[in-house]
């Protein structure tokens, strides 16, 4: 098997390139590998597709070395190539997708190299893909703010998300849009937030989709209606712990469905967060593709 490490040198606190090289060396096993460092956000997708088109018979595993954005790019690149699989070396600030399996499992490079592959779902979002989550409303306001703050000296790194949440608390408590889940209209007015998930976490610590399975062909949709700010503050802890579903405190606030397709209609400038990457469109279709990629889970 060919092992190709896609290394985002701007992810996390420091460049992870040296850590990837050290991890491979510590494994002390001879593997056929190469390292690719993308020059632009879409460079990794183009590199992966070009490589696979030129090596259709070669079994290849790609390693997303970075954060959730890098994971998204690698997953988007391997869709449709049966000879390709992927896994993750989590060096980003969020690392939401691997928390589904237990993020600590992915810390040892050798364990990841020997990971066992399983087929998982991936969702198509218009002409893009999301492996973990497509979320909007307060979530996309926060994600958009976090992308601006993460490289800021004062507000960046691990502080970026908390400060982005404050920004959302001030300016993102209501979002105009209409959400349809397998044809059913879920709301008749503004929303606070909505997540469409295959993974279980968003934003680094929010256990938004506790019932989600990433290989059942179903999207977990959780729509939360607007609430006053003071009430919102009292509810956050349940959203963090994943106890918001079937919680009496969320009665008449949460709309939850498990479906295969979601359609979102929004005004001009409406945006969603696709695995943390901001995407704007007034009409968005999210369709789950059941077990369309192979993902290697560490051997522990």
KOLVEX-655221 format. One record per atom (N, C-alpha, C, CB): y, z, x. Coordinates in steps of 0.001 Angstrom, whole numbers, plus 500000, padded with zeros to 6 digits. Glycine has a CB too. Layout:
// KOLVEX-655221
YZX;...
***
This chain:
// KOLVEX-655221
498792500000500841;500000500000500000;501253500000500873;500008501229499050;502246499248500420;503550499238501080;504424500318500451;504230497835500969;505098501102501290;505987502158500820;507424501791501215;505572503554501414;508289501660500224;509684501292500506;510599502395499977;510050499905499860;511378502960500863;512272504069500530;513681503528500291;512277505140501663;514160503659499058;515514503243498702;516400504470498841;515583502637497243;517203504497499882;517950505701500246;519429505547499919;517771506013501734;519892506362498994;521321506409498668;521980507391499634;521564506835497162;522671506875500616;523244507734501662;524456508525501188;523633506897502856;524911508285499949;526059509032499423;525638510082498401;527060508075498790;524341510215498149;523872511175497150;523842512582497720;522484510787496641;524143513567496877;524035514958497275;525116515400498243;522707515197497882;524881516534498860;525869517150499741;526041516376501032;525476518574500050;524927515976501637;524956515246502894;524112513983502760;524447516131504062;524258513090503726;523424511902503725;521965512332503855;523829510932504873;521109511763503009;519708512165503029;518854511254503903;519159512183501625;519467510300504601;518706509347505404;517877510049506470;519644508341506056;518502510973507205;517773511700508251;516655512549507662;518730512586509052;516898513141506497;515865513970505863;514675513139505442;516433514705504656;514919511919504984;513827511029504617;513005510667505852;514369509758503936;513683510309506940;512987509951508180;512176511120508719;513987509483509236;512745512314508674;512040513504509165;510827513808508293;512987514722509200;510978513637506987;509865513898506088;508706512954506315;510321513802504667;509010511687506570;507956510706506841;507248511054508144;508539509272506909;508029511439509158;507454511791510462;506570513032510365;508568512024511490;506997514012509572;506230515249509431;504910515022508706;507049516288508690;504831513965507935;503598513662507220;502466513343508193;503814512492506257;502826512794509370;501876512528510453;500734511616510025;501311513828510970;501032510729509138;500060509730508737;500676508350508930;499610509944507267;499872507406509297;500355506049509513;500426505346508158;499431505267510509;501638505010507754;501831504265506505;502682503033506803;502506505161505404;502469502021506022;503272500811506128;504527501020505276;502462499534505666;505662501199505933;506869501521505178;508097500848505771;507075503027505132;509137500828504951;510467500447505415;511503501201504603;510685498912505303;512711501268505145;513807501987504498;514920500997504184;514332503149505399;515407501063502950;516523500208502540;517671501086502076;516094499220501415;518853500870502619;520051501608502210;520978500639501473;520778502258503450;521126500794500155;521925499858499354;523387499828499774;521831500221497888;523972498646499670;525391498473499991;526291498582498769;525608497137500653;525693498514497585;526454498575496342;525535499125495255;527025497164495946;526085499529494098;525256500088493029;524109499197492585;526104500387491858;524339497875492544;523290496967492066;522455496358493187;523909495862491258;522796496693494424;522074496120495556;520605496506495542;522707496559496859;520313497760495167;518926498202495181;518095497456494145;518848499701494932;518669497199492954;517945496448491924;517637495041492424;518763496386490610;518632494373492978;518435493012493479;517433492981494622;519763492416493936;517512493965495503;516573494024496637;515140494178496135;516933495195497587;514928495106495197;513584495367494680;513022494132493987;513601496556493707;513804493508493116;513320492333492387;513003491183493336;514355491885491351;513877490965494303;513641489887495269;512377490138496077;514839489738496208;512201491382496505;511003491721497293;509739491486496473;511060493193497771;509737491947495227;508545491814494400;508263490368494016;508688492652493155;509301489589493812;509113488167493519;508491487440494704;510450487517493148;508830487887495922;508316487255497139;506968487820497583;509318487412498256;506544488940496983;505266489569497361;504477489924496085;505513490859498240;504127488942495283;503498489211493981;502114489837494067;503401487943493208;501431489700495194;500063490224495322;500022491553496064;499182489213496041;501130491989496584;501160493213497392;501408494437496512;502247493114498482;500623495481496705;500833496728495985;501962497495496681;499514497580495926;503013497806495916;504210498399496512;504635499632495712;505365497363496568;505014500677496450;505608501844495804;507017502036496355;504736503124496031;507969502163495430;509360502384495802;509719503854495582;510303501459494987;510450504406496539;510862505804496496;512364505877496264;510470506540497802;512763506460495149;514188506633494861;514663507886495583;514458506734493313;515374507701496666;515843508822497492;517325509036497195;515605508549499030;517603509943496282;518981510179495860;518993510952494564;519746508858495701;519954510654493696;520079511331492412;519576510484491270;521507511714492163;520010510844490070;519531510161488874;519959508697488824;520030510877487642;521113508385489390;521549506995489432;520615506137490270;522958506905489977;520169506667491406;519226505946492263;517890505774491563;519032506681493594;517437506822490870;516192506749490099;516288505636489058;515887508108489413;517428505567488388;517625504540487374;517554503142487970;518958504738486679;518179502950489114;518204501621489731;516797501194490148;519147501608490952;516017502120490708;514657501776491125;513789501456489916;514033502923491935;513890502271488875;513115502014487663;513487500666487058;513335503133486637;514783500359487029;515245499077486486;514721497909487297;516768499034486444;514555498107488599;514090497033489462;512623496708489315;514364497377490862;511789497698489023;510341497451489005;509805497056487631;509614498679489480;510642497161486574;510167496801485230;509686495342485216;511296497012484170;508499495143484696;507966493790484587;507140493344485779;509079492839484393;506984494208486787;506183493866487965;504956494779488010;507027494000489281;503790494268487633;502588495108487556;502102495632488907;501483494334486911;502530495030490000;502089495474491318;502975496576491893;502059494303492269;503986496998491134;504947497973491648;504825499315490940;506364497442491502;505092500372491687;505202501716491132;506397502387491786;503889502546491357;506723503606491329;507870504307491892;507623505807491889;509149503973491110;508438506505492638;508496507955492593;509861508370493108;507344508608493428;510062509664493333;511397510171493638;511360511189494777;512021510802492393;512342511079495669;512687512165496591;514070512625496146;512664511702498138;514159513759495449;515408514156494772;516437514780495706;515099515131493666;517460514010496028;518536514490496889;519886514483496176;518613513641498145;519899514260494872;521156514177494138;521627515530493638;521012513233492976;522676515502492839;523259516735492301;522600517158490996;524751516556492083;521936516209490291;521341516538489005;519827516550489031;521808515575487975;519231515428489451;517771515286489544;517070515638488232;517231516170490665;517600515119487133;517115515512485810;515688515034485525;518044514975484752;515359513810485899;514067513258485477;512889514025486072;513974511792485873;512949514382487351;511804515039487981;511572516447487446;512003515094489479;512570517015486760;512372518339486163;511335518308485055;513687518876485619;511059517151484540;509993516989483556;508664517447484161;509901515512483080;508440517122485432;507189517445486109;507271518743486908;506794516312487023;508498519205487170;508720520337488064;509325519839489356;507408521101488337;510636520037489511;511361519433490630;510846519887491987;512825519753490522;510338521119492083;509873521630493372;508702520830493927;509476523082493239;507959520175493057;506817519381493511;507238518223494411;506051518846492318;508493517798494271;508959516597494957;509678516895496280;509881515825494047;509651518143496728;510394518510497938;509691518083499220;510621519998497967;508367518011499181;507598517654500371;507265516164500353;506303518496500457;507743515442501338;507578513990501373;506110513589501405;508297513409502578;505308514326502159;503888513984502255;503185514149500913;503203514851503312;503534515200500172;502965515390498842;503338514244497912;503431516715498250;504581513780498045;505044512679497201;504304511388497550;506567512482497357;504111511148498840;503394509944499276;501981509912498703;503340509876500811;501365511073498587;499999511152498067;499976511399496551;499231512262498787;501097511156495887;501178511395494453;500232510524493644;502577511171493986;499839511042492498;498958510318491582;499794509577490561;497970511277490882;499524508307490380;500330507483489484;499928507666488023;500209506020489872;500942507685487154;500716507703485709;501686506729485061;500891509143485120;501295506171483942;502170505249483229;503150506028482368;501350504274482365;504423505655482435;505456506347481670;506320505344480918;506325507215482595;507019505858479907;507923505029479107;509239504802479826;508177505673477748;509888503709479463;511255503454479898;511975502805478709;511302502531481198;513227503143478512;513957502579477374;514881501450477816;514767503671476666;514938500425476985;515863499312477225;517135499586476436;515226497927476815;518268499535477120;519571499808476503;520399498533476620;520302501039477191;520418497741475535;520980496380475593;520303495618476720;522534496411475804;521034495254477763;520425494514478866;520165495404480075;521312493351479267;520155496727479863;519908497676480946;518710498553480603;521158498546481209;518402499485481516;517273500378481296;517673501815481598;516076499961482162;516980502750480932;517149504175481199;515771504807481275;518026504865480104;515532505580482311;514244506242482471;514260507623481823;513882506356483956;515367508337481976;515452509717481516;516127509853480158;516189510542482524;517391509412480056;518144509670478833;519327508726478680;518629511103478813;519611508398477427;520855507741477050;521591508723476154;520605506348476327;522754509161476578;523446510184475789;524928509867475678;523249511574476412;525550510386474622;526933510010474333;527614511084473511;526988508668473599;528899510867473247;529711511924472659;530210512818473772;528912512738471608;530123514110473585;530553515054474623;529851514769475944;530277516500474183;528566514391475886;527805514119477100;528411512983477924;526374513785476745;528797511892477261;529347510761478013;530760511058478508;529353509498477146;531519511855477747;532842512287478224;532678513101479494;533588513117477139;531702514010479483;531444514853480653;530940514011481826;530419515953480310;530005513092481553;529464512256482624;530545511390483260;528340511374482089;531424510865482428;532517510037482940;533453510857483825;533303509408481777;533737512089483397;534594512972484195;533891513380485487;534986514224483384;532579513653485403;531839514074486584;531808512985487647;530424514465486203;531659511728487211;531660510625488169;532971510540488940;531399509312487453;534063510929488285;535365510910488949;535544512109489874;536482510883487914;534893513231489534;535117514479490268;534154514696491431;535011515635489328;532989514050491407;531918514440492323;532280514293493794;530701513631492037;533210513401494132;533613513239495531;534925513952495843;533744511765495865;535448514686494859;536693515426495068;536425516660495927;537325515835493712;537317516915496896;537117518028497823;537079519368497095;538220518041498876;537972519553496126;538067520826495424;537079520955494269;539459521011494908;536867519867493536;536097519940492301;534760519207492364;536907519387491178;534393518673493538;533196517871493656;531935518653493928;533379516890494711;530886517917494366;529568518460494649;529022519200493427;529624519396495866;528495520411493619;527891521153492508;528923521661491506;527095522321493043;530192521667491902;531241522118490977;531658521028490003;532454522593491755;531259519782490277;531724518658489472;531314518797488014;531188517357490035;530054519155487775;529604519202486381;530278520319485579;528099519384486334;530372521561486099;531079522600485327;532523522234485005;531059523905486089;533226521636485970;534603521232485699;534653520093484685;535298520811486996;533665519192484758;533608518101483785;533337518639482380;532524517082484183;532538519700482289;532279520329480995;533567520904480410;531215521434481135;534379521506481257;535669522035480797;536534520905480255;536403522771481945;536546519790480961;537313518617480503;536798518156479136;537213517451481540;535476518104479001;534908517707477721;535242518699476619;533411517558477841;535251519989476955;535583521036475994;537002520856475464;535430522421476636;537878520355476313;539275520170475918;539498518840475189;540175520243477146;538801517791475615;539142516454475123;537981515664474512;539715515667476236;536759516225474483;535623515429474022;534792516048472919;534749515149475153;535407516848472062;534649517570471041;534327516739469793;535412518788470632;534926515574469674;534629514690468543;534571513250469047;535699514841467409;533535512539468648;533387511130469013;533050510322467764;532288510945470103;533777509237467582;533557508363466438;532441507373466749;534854507617466063;531396507373465946;530311506404466070;529351506605464903;529570506552467441;528433505656464723;527388505767463720;526047505523464400;527619504765462547;525075506407464128;523778506353464797;522681506066463772;523490507679465549;521846505064464076;520706504714463231;519422504923464041;520814503232462715;518462505629463462;517181505889464122;516068505264463304;516938507414464302;515442504221463845;514442503438463093;514959503059461712;513131504229462957;516230502662461656;516847502199460421;517501503277459585;515843501523459607;517252504543459862;517847505635459100;519211506015459688;516904506860459084;520219506064458851;521544506480459301;521565507995459452;522645506009458311;521920508483460647;521843509917460923;523147510668460682;521417510127462334;524271509968460621;525549510667460452;526507509849459603;526185510969461816;527417510552458955;528446509913458129;529850510194458645;528328510385456691;529945510784459806;531252511091460385;531139511220461888;531830512378459782;532131511828462498;532132512010463941;530950512877464379;533453512638464398;530599512774465652;529558513619466236;530145514448467363;528377512767466751;529457515523467706;529788516262468919;529086515603470101;529380517762468794;527775515395469962;527010514732471016;525696514226470444;526755515693472206;525056513344471175;523745512845470794;522992512439472056;523864511650469803;521730512841472156;520891512451473285;519690511673472776;520436513689474094;519347510610473500;518168509796473211;517318509856474476;518549508288472808;516196510555474422;515530510961475659;514054510612475743;515679512413475832;513616510352476982;512214510371477374;511948511570478273;511826509058478088;512970511968479044;512875513174479844;513227514393479012;513783513081481064;513388515526479690;513658516776478982;515029517380479294;512594517775479316;515676516935480371;516919517563480807;518045516534480951;516702518293482134;519271516988480747;520466516222481097;521454517175481766;521104515535479830;522347516609482563;523421517408483146;522987518457484131;524163518059482087;521777518340484677;521343519276485700;520691520540485189;522481519642486521;521119521046484022;520573522329483566;520363522423482062;521475523430483992;520701521375481322;520614521442479870;519252520937479393;521748520625479224;518474521832478769;517125521555478313;517215520937476921;516249522850478307;517743519727476864;518120519116475592;516944518621474760;519041517983475847;515833518260475416;514718517623474704;513402518324475034;514627516122475064;513232519550474582;512045520332474966;510732519758474466;512179521726474461;510749518972473393;509512518417472832;509183517024473352;509611518371471334;510005516516474242;509847515136474684;508579514939475516;511062514709475486;507916513815475280;506806513349476107;507193511983476646;505453513289475296;507031511777477935;507529510528478526;506504509404478542;507990510783479924;505431509560477755;504428508497477714;503868508278476310;503297508819478667;504597508720475272;504091508605473899;504707507460473105;504333509886473170;505590506697473741;506225505572473056;507368505950472144;505219504847472271;507695507252472066;508730507723471153;509941508255471899;508176508798470244;511097507968471349;512353508524471845;512654509807471084;513521507501471697;513097510811471792;513510512038471118;515025511985470918;513090513310471940;515441511970469658;516856511858469307;517343513209468792;517086510739468240;518388513712469424;518976514979468996;520484514775468827;518671516128470027;520930514738467574;522348514549467253;522936515887466810;522536513462466140;524055516246467406;524727517504467074;526089517181466456;524888518416468344;526336517737465286;527589517497464575;528718518347465159;527420517795463078;529967517949464945;531101518712465498;531142520148464965;532422518004465171;531531521062465860;531715522472465497;533007522959466152;530479523354465946;533604524046465627;534787524615466271;534470525057467706;535319525807465453;535465525037468556;535254525339469971;534652526729470197;536565525226470718;535133527721469482;534621529073469683;533147529162469293;535445530083468873;532767528489468223;531362528484467831;530518527731468851;531196527860466444;531074526672469380;530395525879470407;530060526740471624;531267524683470828;530993527572472049;530775528440473209;529578529357472963;532042529277473511;529437529846471745;528340530729471429;526997530037471322;528626531425470173;526998528708471186;525761527958471017;525228527358472314;525972526869470021;526066527266473340;525678526572474572;524403527147475175;526803526645475591;524276528478475173;523129529112475829;521804528652475230;523240530629475727;521792528330473937;520560527869473304;520241526430473717;520675527972471774;521278525646473943;521108524271474398;520616524250475844;522431523489474267;521069525212476639;520624525338478027;519149525745478084;521495526368478783;518752526661477227;517380527187477266;516387526332476486;517357528592476722;516877525329475740;515997524476474967;515478525115473697;514857524063475800;516231526081473170;515816526770471943;516713526399470761;515836528288472156;517360525254470836;518283524848469775;517575524199468585;519309523891470332;516400523619468798;515671523012467694;515018524106466844;514606522017468223;515094523965465537;514546524955464606;515166526339464766;513057525055464791;516384526349465316;517122527603465485;518062527765464293;517920527621466843;517997528899463558;518862529081462386;520346528910462680;518637530439461806;520751529196463909;522162529064464270;522605527604464284;522418529697465632;521640526680464351;521947525247464376;521674524576463031;521137524559465465;521426525377462019;521150524818460699;522350524000460207;520813525944459692;522068522811459723;523093521877459238;523971521304460353;523969522571458223;523612521570461600;524369521038462735;523556519973463471;524761522174463703;522262520229463656;521405519345464441;520602518411463534;520457520168465324;520572517131463921;519684516146463298;518715515681464383;520495514925462672;517430515894464161;516423515595465176;515397514600464630;515723516890465642;515090513563465417;514094512587465033;513307512132466265;514755511387464331;512076511690466037;511291511006467062;511046509585466572;509934511754467356;511590508603467283;511599507219466806;511352506258467965;512940506890466114;511289504979467623;511079503948468648;512354503171468977;510003502980468192;513308503179468049;514519502387468294;515737503087467707;514378500970467695;516817503048468453;518084503650468029;519180502593468160;518427504930468881;520034502496467150;521188501596467189;522447502435467040;521104500502466066;523423502172467898;524682502918467883;525836501949467706;524860503746469183;526675502212466726;527882501419466492;529090502301466786;527931500863465022;529978501806467651;531147502592468025;532407501760468043;530940503225469372;533548502406468201;534830501683468259;535032501041469632;536006502638467944;536121500342469768;536461499735471048;536586500823472112;537774498920470941;535973500592473279;536007501571474354;534898502600474294;537306502265474344;534004502488473280;532908503448473153;531969503320474351;532132503228471825;531488504462474852;530614504431476020;529457505405475866;531403504752477284;528374505107476554;527230506000476651;526958506245478128;525973505406475929;526197507290478392;525747507576479749;524282507197479851;525967509076480122;523975506244480720;522607505780480932;522110506387482230;522523504215480969;521312507446482120;520865508181483305;522051508554484195;519847507347484103;523161508920483561;524340509348484309;525316508242484644;523917509994485557;524934506977484395;525818505849484675;526532505439483385;525019504649485273;527851505304483431;528635505004482240;528524503516481886;530111505397482455;528275503263480596;528139501896480094;528918501787478788;526633501510479886;529784500777478671;530638500609477495;530185499423476649;532098500424477919;530100499646475339;529806498588474380;530009499143472981;528357498040474561;530452498307472058;530638498748470676;529332498700469884;531692497887469988;528347497953470371;527039497862469716;525965498078470776;526850496477468992;525183499136470610;524163499485471604;522817499660470910;524555500780472373;521804498970471418;520450499108470917;519572499726472004;519886497738470461;518923500823471647;518037501530472571;516617501412472035;518460503036472740;515760500741472774;514380500538472353;513426501083473409;514103499044472093;512466501889472989;511526502455473953;510413501469474275;510935503759473419;510105501342475561;509026500474476031;507899501384476510;509515499496477181;506818501406475761;505756502389476001;504949502075477262;504822502450474800;504936503056478176;504116503020479392;504272501703480165;502650503232479033;505511501340480412;505795500058481062;505971500161482575;507030499458480465;506068501368483117;506128501492484567;505165502589485028;507577501799485033;504808502544486311;503937503563486894;504759504495487781;502787502908487708;504574505787487572;505341506807488293;504378507747488993;506277507596487329;504588507959490301;503698508806491089;504196510255491077;503596508282492541;503309511149490620;503619512577490567;502934513257491753;503158513213489204;503655514094492533;503069514746493715;501766515467493413;504051515726494301;500942515577494444;499565516005494289;499394517477493968;498821515694495512;500406518315494154;500236519753493949;499887520038492489;501518520518494356;
***
